């Protein structure tokens, strides 16, 4: 469980040498982002990356972290890589497969029974390959990483889009698909398109009801869900220095919601305090020796316009609490404007549920600040109007807040304490009445609020806000309640004004825990047996995808033309489908069932060109596959926004989809498509999207000449015999074309093992 201080010292020694060399070559001061990137370049690729405008670059991350839903497929792939042990420190965290329903104790017991097969598999495969295993109930992956493994100046990849949370401790932590993780675990380099740099200068100081959450809610409102695509966001300024480490983590966490590759902060006293409080004084001692390398050069922050591709400035002293949503995390509304916005848009005013937790806001400080609001309600005799639930971020957090009376404060208001797990944030919530589909409002401190995400109800209007605002809105029962100006009535009919929240940044008595839930791997795992029952409906050993035959794809049928927002939740839903994440055949039955068909504006209803009937998307894909007919998917902007789940790429590959042609991609999803041997293409002319018709048959005319920088021509043959030739761009380099030719990146790894 413990961090590897010797590894960290080696990273810092290398950083000093490499950053000094980079500064000499570039001839200018460096941002923090550049320092970490340059110090983690794969040997032999250094000079390729110095400067801006380079293409894909190879890196050597220090760590890998996997959550249980994605770890299944990642480790099933790793088993084919021919390696005896993970080449870098790797951990698996069981946080996704626990359904929130009745409360922590009973919910965890149910999960341990229902998902025993999966947990046993993950435990044994971790044991075999030298991987640390965090048991169910131990906590949410990103909170545990922050508490145990993150360190300033490090680089980590993880099979979850919110891996970026570790930027709160000064890392470059990046969400990837399982195939990328397999590369690093196999001792290979990890490839990333060299990012642009966005600087966010924070001035002033947070106070009153404004929280770190409001910073990223404001940034999301400014940049939108795709404004950070292809970029790393670096926060700096006096406002950053005045913020807690876990608050920084919240901001970095939701960088995934603007499409950013990752986000980070420079090393400062808040990180020193957090590292010390989590028993990592050795890291502080090592980091202090290279402190100037763990933040940008002074000239960068003095004149940031010269060094960032884009600059945003936010005055924290003037920042108002925000409530973002519904249905998208980038629709920002300051609390003072919510009454007018809600009325104008017909949003349900009554708040049914308030939820605090998830990897975004489940720290000690988050819980303490929210509890301070709850305590006021209890003391003044205010009965909450909405139901209330919390998910502590880790067993260490849960144990400590129970010791310090914070849980008992919540429970006095009837709060339901769920397991230390993701729960409602990822749709793992058995919400009573959700199946009725009634229009309603919930507020939560999570990161995503896409339609149907939390409870499966498309009419649930989910709004994202800070933990303290969640508490206030849940107590009032109204979305348009403004705690800065409005009063509440207590049970005696008296007016009560809530005072601003307060909570300790770190527990005064230190963190405590009896059993954190960690299982160390066997020293020698060669004799550990990993068994997968062939009859299992939860786990399925993988068979390699077929290599490309070297010919043009012809006679392909249009499977679906997706309309509007098509996130990874639309492509491969979570919630009840999480139980099949280790079984590619079964999970493929959810492929694109949430996507809207552009021709009939319905979900999960597409035309089967073999029969003329309208059927579910997976059923039509299986029909084409059985008939030996290839298919393609067409989509809109930012296709694949959201999670890192590579199932959204593996399912189409498994069901015979050959290409995905869209207006634009989210970063992780495009990479996942490439890794799995699919063609991820974008319209050279976005207006060509409108030319595609429901009965189209597609022929590739020049795929045999597939090469970097060379667009591909696709012939769309319509039912009346007419044709449209559409030009499609791609970003494949030589190595990625090699993945395509081999059938997948994993096929290449296995061939070279």
C-alpha positions in Angstrom: 0.0 0.0 0.0 2.8 2.4 0.9 4.2 4.8 -1.7 7.6 4.0 -3.2 9.8 6.8 -2.0 12.9 5.4 -3.8 10.9 5.5 -7.1 9.9 9.1 -6.4 13.4 10.1 -5.7 14.5 8.7 -9.0 11.8 10.6 -10.7 13.0 13.8 -9.1 16.7 13.1 -10.0 15.6 12.6 -13.6 13.4 15.6 -13.6 16.3 17.9 -12.6 18.5 16.7 -15.4 15.8 16.6 -18.0 14.2 20.0 -17.2 17.5 21.8 -17.2 18.4 20.3 -20.6 14.9 21.2 -22.0 15.2 24.7 -20.8 18.6 25.0 -22.5 17.3 23.6 -25.7 14.0 25.6 -25.8 15.7 28.8 -24.7 12.9 30.0 -22.5 11.2 29.5 -19.2 9.0 26.4 -18.8 5.5 25.8 -17.5 4.9 23.2 -14.9 3.1 21.1 -17.5 6.2 21.2 -19.8 8.5 20.3 -17.0 6.5 17.1 -16.1 6.0 16.1 -19.7 9.7 16.6 -20.6 10.9 14.7 -17.6 8.7 11.7 -18.5 9.6 11.4 -22.2 10.4 7.9 -23.3 14.1 7.5 -23.8 15.1 8.4 -27.3 12.2 10.7 -28.0 13.3 13.8 -26.1 14.2 16.3 -28.8 11.1 15.3 -30.8 8.9 16.9 -28.2 10.6 20.1 -27.3 8.6 23.1 -28.5 5.0 23.2 -29.7 3.3 21.8 -32.7 4.7 18.3 -32.5 2.4 15.3 -33.1 2.2 12.1 -31.0 4.9 11.7 -28.4 6.0 8.6 -26.3 6.0 8.9 -22.5 7.0 6.7 -19.5 4.4 7.1 -16.8 5.2 6.2 -13.2 2.0 4.5 -12.2 -1.2 2.8 -13.4 -4.5 2.8 -11.6 -7.6 0.8 -12.6 -11.2 0.8 -11.3 -13.0 -2.5 -11.1 -15.4 -1.9 -14.0 -12.7 -1.1 -16.5 -10.0 -3.3 -14.8 -11.8 -6.4 -15.9 -11.2 -5.8 -19.6 -7.8 -4.2 -19.0 -6.6 -7.3 -17.1 -8.2 -9.7 -19.5 -6.2 -8.0 -22.2 -3.0 -7.9 -20.1 -3.3 -11.7 -19.7 -2.7 -11.9 -23.5 0.4 -9.7 -23.3 2.7 -12.5 -22.3 4.1 -10.8 -19.3 4.8 -12.3 -15.8 4.4 -9.0 -13.8 3.2 -5.4 -14.3 6.3 -3.4 -15.3 5.2 -0.3 -13.3 3.4 0.0 -9.9 -0.3 -0.7 -10.6 -3.4 -0.9 -8.4 -7.0 -2.1 -8.9 -9.8 -0.5 -6.9 -13.2 -2.0 -6.4 -15.6 1.0 -6.3 -18.0 0.8 -9.3 -19.8 -2.5 -8.7 -21.6 -1.5 -5.5 -25.3 -0.5 -5.8 -26.5 2.2 -3.5 -29.9 1.4 -2.1 -30.4 0.8 1.6 -27.1 2.0 3.2 -23.5 1.0 3.4 -23.6 -2.2 5.4 -26.3 -4.0 3.6 -25.4 -2.6 0.1 -21.8 -3.8 0.5 -22.9 -7.3 1.6 -25.1 -7.5 -1.4 -22.3 -6.5 -3.8 -19.9 -8.9 -2.2 -22.4 -11.7 -3.0 -23.6 -10.6 -6.4 -20.2 -9.6 -7.8 -18.1 -12.2 -5.9 -17.0 -13.8 -9.1 -15.7 -10.5 -10.5 -14.0 -9.5 -7.2 -12.4 -12.9 -6.9 -11.1 -12.7 -10.5 -9.7 -9.2 -9.9 -8.1 -10.3 -6.6 -6.4 -13.3 -8.1 -5.2 -11.7 -11.3 -3.8 -8.8 -9.3 -2.1 -11.3 -7.0 -0.6 -13.1 -10.0 0.8 -10.0 -11.8 2.1 -8.0 -8.8 -0.8 -5.6 -8.7 -2.1 -3.9 -5.5 -5.7 -4.7 -4.8 -8.2 -2.5 -3.0 -11.2 -4.5 -1.8 -14.8 -3.5 -2.1 -15.7 -0.8 0.5 -12.1 0.5 0.7 -13.1 3.6 -1.2 -13.3 5.4 -4.5 -10.2 5.0 -6.7 -9.3 8.7 -7.1 -9.6 9.5 -3.4 -7.5 6.5 -2.5 -4.9 7.5 -5.1 -4.7 11.0 -3.7 -4.3 9.6 -0.1 -1.7 7.0 -1.0 0.0 7.3 -4.4 -0.2 10.7 -6.0 2.9 12.9 -5.7 4.0 16.3 -7.1 5.7 16.1 -10.5 4.6 12.5 -11.2 2.9 11.1 -14.3 0.1 8.5 -13.9 -2.4 6.9 -16.3 -5.6 5.3 -15.2 -8.5 3.5 -16.7 -11.0 6.1 -15.6 -11.5 9.6 -17.1 -11.4 11.1 -13.6 -7.8 9.9 -13.0 -7.1 13.6 -13.5 -8.1 14.1 -9.9 -4.5 13.5 -8.9 -3.6 16.9 -10.4 -4.6 18.3 -7.0 -1.3 16.9 -5.8 0.7 18.3 -8.7 0.7 15.3 -11.0 -0.1 14.9 -14.6 -2.6 12.1 -14.2 -4.4 11.1 -17.4 -7.5 8.9 -18.1 -7.0 6.2 -20.8 -8.6 3.1 -22.1 -7.5 -0.4 -20.9 -5.3 -1.0 -23.9 -3.2 2.0 -23.1 -2.8 0.8 -19.6 -1.7 -2.6 -20.9 1.0 -0.9 -22.9 2.5 0.7 -19.8 2.0 -2.4 -17.6 3.8 -4.4 -20.3 6.9 -2.1 -20.1 6.2 -0.2 -23.3 5.9 3.5 -23.9 2.6 5.3 -23.8 1.7 7.6 -26.7 -0.1 10.9 -26.3 -0.8 13.7 -28.8 1.3 16.6 -27.5 -1.2 18.9 -25.9 -1.9 22.6 -26.1 -1.6 24.5 -22.8 -4.4 26.4 -21.1 -3.5 28.6 -18.2 -6.1 29.6 -15.5 -5.0 32.4 -13.3 -6.8 32.5 -10.0 -6.7 35.8 -8.1 -8.4 36.7 -4.8 -9.5 34.2 -2.3 -12.5 31.9 -1.8 -14.8 32.8 1.0 -18.4 32.4 2.3 -20.5 30.0 0.3 -18.0 29.8 -2.7 -16.0 26.6 -2.9 -13.3 25.1 -5.2 -16.2 23.4 -7.0 -17.4 26.7 -8.2 -14.0 27.4 -9.9 -14.4 24.4 -12.3 -18.1 25.0 -12.7 -17.2 28.5 -13.9 -14.4 27.1 -16.2 -16.8 24.6 -17.7 -19.3 27.3 -18.4 -16.5 29.3 -20.2 -14.9 26.5 -22.1 -17.9 24.1 -22.6 -17.6 20.3 -22.7 -15.2 20.3 -25.6 -13.2 23.5 -25.0 -10.3 21.7 -23.3 -10.0 18.9 -25.8 -6.3 18.3 -26.7 -5.1 20.6 -23.9 -3.7 20.4 -20.4 -5.0 23.0 -18.0 -2.5 24.5 -15.5 -3.9 26.5 -12.6 -1.8 29.2 -10.8 -2.0 32.5 -8.9 -2.6 33.6 -5.4 -6.0 32.0 -5.5 -4.5 28.6 -6.1 -2.1 29.1 -3.2 -5.0 29.8 -0.9 -6.8 26.6 -1.7 -6.7 23.2 0.0 -5.1 20.2 -1.8 -8.4 18.3 -1.9 -10.1 21.4 -3.3 -7.5 21.4 -6.1 -8.3 17.8 -6.7 -12.0 18.7 -7.2 -11.1 21.3 -9.8 -8.8 18.9 -11.6 -11.3 16.1 -11.4 -13.9 17.9 -13.4 -11.4 18.9 -16.0 -12.6 15.7 -17.6 -15.9 17.5 -18.2 -14.3 20.1 -20.4 -12.5 17.4 -22.4 -9.1 18.4 -21.1 -6.3 15.8 -21.3 -5.6 16.6 -17.6 -5.2 19.5 -15.2 -2.7 20.3 -12.5 -1.4 22.8 -9.9 2.1 23.7 -8.8 3.6 22.3 -5.6 2.7 24.5 -2.6 2.1 24.5 1.2 -1.4 22.9 0.8 0.2 19.9 -0.8 2.8 19.7 1.9 0.1 19.8 4.6 -1.9 17.0 2.8 1.1 14.8 2.2 2.1 15.1 5.9 -1.4 14.4 7.1 -1.5 11.2 5.0 1.8 9.9 6.4 4.0 10.9 3.5 6.6 13.2 5.1 9.3 11.4 3.1 7.6 12.7 -0.1 7.6 16.3 1.3 11.3 16.0 2.1 12.1 14.8 -1.4 9.8 17.3 -3.1 11.2 20.2 -1.1 14.7 19.5 -2.5 13.4 20.0 -6.1 10.5 22.5 -5.3 11.5 24.9 -8.1 11.0 22.0 -10.6 7.6 21.2 -9.3 6.0 24.5 -10.4 6.4 26.8 -13.4 9.4 29.1 -13.8 8.6 32.5 -12.2 8.6 34.2 -15.5 5.7 32.1 -16.8 3.3 33.1 -14.0 4.5 36.8 -14.2 3.7 37.0 -17.9 1.4 34.0 -18.7 0.2 35.3 -22.1 3.6 34.4 -23.5 3.6 30.8 -22.4 0.0 29.5 -22.7 -2.0 28.9 -25.8 -5.1 30.3 -24.0 -5.4 32.2 -20.7 -8.4 32.5 -18.4 -8.5 34.7 -15.3 -11.0 34.2 -12.5 -11.2 36.4 -9.4 -12.2 34.1 -6.6 -13.2 37.0 -4.4 -15.9 37.8 -6.9 -16.9 34.3 -7.8 -20.5 33.3 -7.0 -21.6 29.8 -6.2 -22.7 28.0 -9.3 -25.4 25.3 -10.1 -24.6 23.7 -13.4 -27.1 21.7 -15.5 -29.4 20.1 -16.2 -28.2 17.3 -18.6 -24.8 18.8 -19.2 -22.1 19.9 -16.8 -21.1 23.0 -18.7 -24.4 24.9 -18.4 -23.5 27.2 -15.6 -25.9 29.3 -13.6 -24.8 31.5 -10.7 -27.0 30.9 -7.6 -28.4 34.5 -7.8 -29.7 33.8 -11.3 -31.2 30.4 -10.7 -34.8 31.5 -9.9 -35.1 33.3 -13.2 -33.4 30.6 -15.2 -35.5 27.8 -13.7 -38.7 29.7 -14.4 -37.7 30.6 -18.0 -36.8 27.0 -18.8 -39.5 25.1 -16.9 -37.1 23.2 -14.7 -38.8 21.5 -11.7 -38.2 23.7 -8.7 -38.8 21.0 -6.0 -35.6 19.2 -5.1 -36.2 15.5 -4.5 -32.7 14.4 -3.5 -29.4 15.9 -2.5 -26.3 13.7 -2.9 -22.8 14.3 -1.7 -19.7 12.3 -2.6 -18.2 10.6 -5.7 -14.6 11.0 -6.5 -15.2 14.7 -7.1 -16.2 15.8 -3.6 -15.8 13.2 -0.9 -12.9 14.5 1.1 -12.8 15.3 4.8 -13.1 19.0 4.1 -16.1 18.4 1.8 -17.9 16.3 4.4 -17.1 18.8 7.2 -18.3 21.8 5.3 -21.6 20.1 4.2 -22.1 18.9 7.8 -21.8 22.4 9.1 -24.9 23.3 7.1 -26.7 20.2 8.2 -25.9 21.0 11.8 -27.4 24.4 11.5 -30.6 22.9 10.3 -30.7 20.4 13.1 -30.0 23.0 15.8 -32.7 25.4 14.5 -35.3 22.7 14.1 -35.5 22.7 10.3 -36.9 19.6 8.8 -35.2 18.9 5.4 -37.6 18.9 2.4 -35.5 16.5 0.3 -34.0 13.1 0.8 -30.3 13.2 1.4 -27.4 10.8 0.9 -23.6 10.7 1.1 -20.8 8.5 -0.2 -17.5 8.9 1.8 -14.5 8.8 -0.5 -12.6 6.1 1.3 -12.7 3.9 4.4 -10.1 6.3 5.9 -12.4 9.2 5.3 -15.4 7.3 6.6 -13.7 6.1 9.8 -12.3 9.6 10.5 -15.6 11.5 10.0 -17.4 8.9 12.1 -14.8 9.4 14.9 -15.2 13.2 14.6 -19.0 13.2 14.8 -19.6 14.3 11.2 -21.5 11.2 10.3 -23.7 11.4 13.4 -24.5 15.0 12.3 -25.7 13.9 9.0 -27.7 11.0 10.5 -29.6 13.5 12.8 -31.1 14.8 9.6 -32.0 11.4 8.3 -29.1 11.2 5.8 -28.5 7.8 4.2 -24.8 6.9 4.4 -23.9 4.8 1.4 -20.8 2.7 0.8 -17.4 4.2 0.2 -18.0 3.8 -3.5 -19.1 5.6 -6.6 -22.8 4.8 -6.2 -25.3 7.3 -7.7 -22.6 9.2 -9.6 -22.3 6.4 -12.1 -25.8 5.1 -12.1 -25.3 2.6 -9.4 -28.4 3.7 -7.5 -31.6 1.8 -7.0 -33.7 4.9 -6.6 -37.3 4.2 -5.5 -39.7 5.4 -8.1 -37.2 6.2 -10.8 -38.9 3.6 -13.1 -42.0 5.9 -13.2 -40.1 8.3 -15.4 -41.5 11.4 -13.6 -40.1 14.8 -14.2 -38.1 15.8 -11.2 -34.9 17.6 -9.9 -32.0 16.3 -7.9 -28.8 18.2 -6.9 -25.5 16.5 -6.4 -21.8 17.2 -6.0 -20.8 14.7 -8.7 -19.1 15.6 -12.0 -21.5 14.4 -14.7 -25.2 14.9 -15.1 -26.1 13.5 -18.5 -29.6 12.3 -19.0 -30.4 9.0 -17.2 -27.0 8.8 -15.7 -27.8 8.9 -12.0 -31.1 6.9 -11.8 -31.9 5.8 -15.3 -34.8 8.3 -15.6 -34.5 10.6 -18.7 -36.7 13.1 -16.9 -34.5 13.5 -13.9 -33.0 17.0 -14.0 -29.7 16.7 -12.3 -27.7 19.8 -11.3 -24.1 19.8 -10.2 -23.0 22.1 -7.4 -20.7 22.1 -4.3 -21.4 19.9 -1.3 -22.4 22.8 0.9 -24.8 24.1 -1.7 -26.2 20.5 -2.1 -26.9 20.5 1.6 -28.6 23.9 1.5 -30.7 23.1 -1.5 -31.7 19.7 -0.1 -32.7 21.3 3.3 -34.8 24.0 1.6 -36.2 21.5 -1.0 -36.0 24.2 -3.7 -33.7 24.6 -6.7 -34.1 28.4 -6.6 -33.1 28.8 -2.9 -30.2 31.2 -2.5 -28.6 30.7 1.0 -26.8 34.0 0.6 -30.0 36.0 0.6 -33.0 33.7 1.5 -34.3 32.6 4.8 -35.9 29.2 5.8 -38.8 28.5 8.1 -38.2 26.1 10.9 -40.7 23.7 12.4 -42.0 26.6 14.6 -42.6 28.9 11.7 -39.6 31.0 12.5 -37.3 32.5 9.9 -33.8 31.1 10.0 -30.8 32.3 7.9 -28.0 29.8 7.2 -24.6 31.1 7.9 -21.6 30.4 5.6 -20.2 26.8 5.8 -17.1 25.9 7.6 -15.0 22.8 7.7 -11.5 21.9 8.6 -9.2 21.3 5.7 -7.7 18.3 7.5 -8.8 16.5 10.7 -7.3 18.2 13.7 -6.7 14.8 15.3 -5.2 13.3 12.1 -6.7 10.6 9.9 -7.4 7.2 11.3 -8.5 3.8 10.0 -8.6 0.3 11.3 -8.6 -1.6 8.0 -8.1 0.5 4.9 -9.0 -2.5 2.7 -5.7 -3.1 0.9 -4.4 -6.5 -0.3 -0.7 -6.7 -1.3 0.1 -9.0 -4.2 2.2 -12.2 -3.9 5.9 -11.7 -4.1 6.0 -14.5 -6.7 2.7 -14.9 -8.5 3.8 -17.6 -10.9 1.8 -20.3 -9.1 -1.4 -18.2 -8.7 -4.2 -19.6 -10.7 -6.6 -17.3 -12.5 -9.8 -19.1 -13.4 -12.6 -17.9 -15.7 -15.6 -20.2 -15.9 -16.5 -20.7 -19.6 -20.2 -20.6 -18.6 -20.0 -17.3 -16.7 -22.2 -14.4 -17.8 -19.9 -12.0 -16.0 -16.4 -12.8 -17.3 -15.2 -14.0 -20.7 -11.7 -14.6 -21.9 -10.9 -12.6 -24.9 -10.2 -13.9 -28.4 -7.9 -11.7 -30.6 -9.7 -9.5 -33.2 -9.0 -10.4 -36.8 -6.2 -8.5 -38.6 -7.1 -6.3 -41.6 -7.1 -8.3 -44.8 -5.4 -5.4 -46.7 -8.4 -4.8 -48.9 -10.8 -1.9 -49.3 -14.0 -2.3 -47.1 -16.9 -2.6 -49.5 -20.7 -3.2 -49.1 -20.8 -1.8 -45.5 -24.2 -0.9 -44.2 -25.0 2.2 -42.2 -25.8 1.0 -38.7 -26.8 4.3 -37.1 -26.5 8.0 -37.8 -26.4 9.3 -34.3 -27.9 12.7 -33.7 -26.6 15.3 -31.3 -24.8 14.5 -28.0 -23.5 10.9 -28.0 -21.4 10.3 -24.9 -19.9 7.0 -23.8 -23.0 6.7 -21.7 -25.0 6.6 -24.9 -22.6 4.2 -26.6 -22.2 1.8 -23.6 -24.4 2.6 -20.7 -23.3 2.1 -17.1 -25.8 1.4 -14.3 -27.1 -2.2 -14.4 -24.8 -2.9 -17.4 -21.7 -2.6 -15.2 -22.2 -6.2 -14.2 -21.2 -7.3 -17.7 -18.0 -5.2 -18.0 -15.9 -8.4 -18.0 -18.0 -10.2 -20.7 -17.6 -8.6 -24.1 -20.4 -10.6 -25.7 -23.0 -9.7 -23.0 -22.0 -6.1 -22.6 -22.3 -5.6 -26.4 -26.1 -5.9 -26.0 -26.0 -2.3 -24.8 -24.1 -0.9 -27.7 -25.5 2.5 -28.8 -28.9 1.8 -27.2 -28.9 5.4 -25.8 -27.9 7.1 -29.1 -30.6 9.0 -31.0 -31.2 7.8 -34.5 -31.1 10.9 -36.7 -33.8 9.6 -39.1 -36.6 8.9 -36.6 -35.4 10.7 -33.5 -35.7 7.5 -31.4 -33.2 5.7 -29.2 -32.4 2.1 -29.9 -34.4 1.9 -33.1 -32.6 1.6 -36.4 -33.4 0.1 -39.8 -32.1 -3.4 -40.6 -31.3 -3.1 -44.3 -31.4 -6.9 -44.7 -35.1 -7.1 -43.6 -36.4 -3.5 -43.8 -37.6 -3.8 -40.2 -36.7 -1.4 -37.3 -34.9 -3.2 -34.5 -32.6 -2.5 -31.5 -29.1 -1.3 -32.5 -27.2 -4.4 -31.1 -29.7 -6.7 -32.8 -29.1 -5.1 -36.2 -25.4 -5.1 -35.7 -25.5 -8.8 -34.9 -27.6 -9.5 -38.0 -25.1 -7.8 -40.2 -22.2 -9.6 -38.5 -23.9 -13.0 -38.9 -24.4 -12.2 -42.6 -20.8 -11.2 -43.1 -21.8 -7.6 -43.8 -19.6 -4.9 -42.4 -21.2 -1.8 -40.9 -20.2 1.8 -40.0 -21.4 4.3 -37.4 -21.9 8.0 -38.1 -21.9 10.7 -35.4 -22.0 14.3 -34.5 -19.6 16.6 -32.5 -17.5 15.5 -29.5 -18.5 11.9 -30.1 -17.5 9.7 -27.2 -17.5 12.5 -24.6 -17.3 11.3 -21.0 -15.9 8.2 -19.5 -12.7 6.4 -20.5 -14.6 3.1 -21.0 -13.1 1.3 -23.9 -16.2 -0.9 -24.0 -17.6 1.9 -26.2 -14.9 0.9 -28.7 -14.6 -2.8 -28.1 -18.4 -3.4 -28.5 -18.6 -2.0 -32.1 -15.4 -3.8 -33.0 -16.9 -7.1 -31.6 -20.2 -6.6 -33.5 -18.6 -6.0 -36.9 -18.4 -2.2 -37.1 -15.5 -1.2 -39.2 -15.4 2.6 -38.9 -16.8 5.5 -36.9 -17.2 8.7 -39.0 -18.1 11.8 -37.0 -17.7 15.6 -36.9 -15.3 15.5 -34.0 -14.1 13.1 -31.3 -13.5 13.2 -27.6 -9.8 12.4 -27.0 -10.0 9.2 -25.1 -12.6 7.6 -27.3 -10.7 8.3 -30.5 -7.6 6.6 -29.0 -9.7 3.7 -27.8 -11.1 3.1 -31.3 -7.6 3.1 -32.7 -6.3 0.7 -30.1 -9.1 -1.8 -30.9 -8.4 -1.8 -34.6 -11.3 0.4 -35.7 -11.2 3.4 -38.1 -11.9 6.6 -36.3 -12.6 9.2 -39.0 -13.8 12.8 -39.1 -15.7 14.6 -41.9 -13.4 16.8 -43.9 -16.5 18.9 -44.6 -19.0 18.7 -41.6 -21.9 19.5 -43.9 -21.4 16.0 -45.5 -23.1 14.6 -42.4 -26.4 15.7 -43.9 -25.8 13.7 -47.1 -25.9 10.4 -45.3 -29.1 8.6 -45.8 -30.8 5.8 -43.9 -30.4 3.0 -46.5 -26.8 3.8 -47.5 -24.2 1.2 -48.4 -20.6 2.4 -48.0 -17.5 1.5 -50.0 -14.0 2.6 -49.1 -12.2 3.4 -52.3 -8.6 4.0 -51.2 -8.1 2.3 -47.8 -5.5 0.1 -49.5 -3.4 3.3 -49.5 -4.0 4.1 -45.8 -1.2 6.5 -44.7 -0.5 9.3 -42.2 -1.9 12.6 -43.3 -3.8 11.1 -46.3 -7.6 11.5 -46.1 -9.8 8.5 -47.1 -12.6 8.6 -49.6 -15.9 6.9 -48.7 -18.5 6.3 -51.4 -22.1 6.4 -49.9 -24.4 4.6 -52.3 -28.1 5.6 -51.7 -31.1 3.4 -52.2 -32.0 5.2 -55.5 -28.6 4.4 -57.0 -27.1 7.8 -56.6 -23.8 8.3 -54.8 -22.0 10.8 -52.6 -18.2 10.6 -52.2 -17.3 11.9 -48.8 -13.7 12.8 -47.8 -12.7 11.7 -44.3 -9.8 12.9 -42.3 -7.9 10.9 -39.7 -5.0 11.4 -37.2 -3.3 7.9 -37.5 0.5 7.9 -37.5 2.6 5.0 -38.7 2.5 3.2 -35.4 -1.3 3.5 -35.1 -1.8 2.3 -38.7 0.3 -0.7 -37.5 -2.4 -1.3 -34.8 -5.1 -1.3 -37.5 -3.3 -3.7 -39.8 -2.6 -6.1 -36.9 -6.3 -6.0 -35.8 -5.6 -4.2 -32.5 -2.7 -2.7 -30.5 -2.9 -5.8 -28.2 -2.3 -8.1 -31.1 1.0 -6.3 -31.8 2.1 -6.5 -28.1 1.3 -10.3 -28.0 3.2 -10.8 -31.2 6.3 -9.2 -29.8 6.1 -10.8 -26.3 
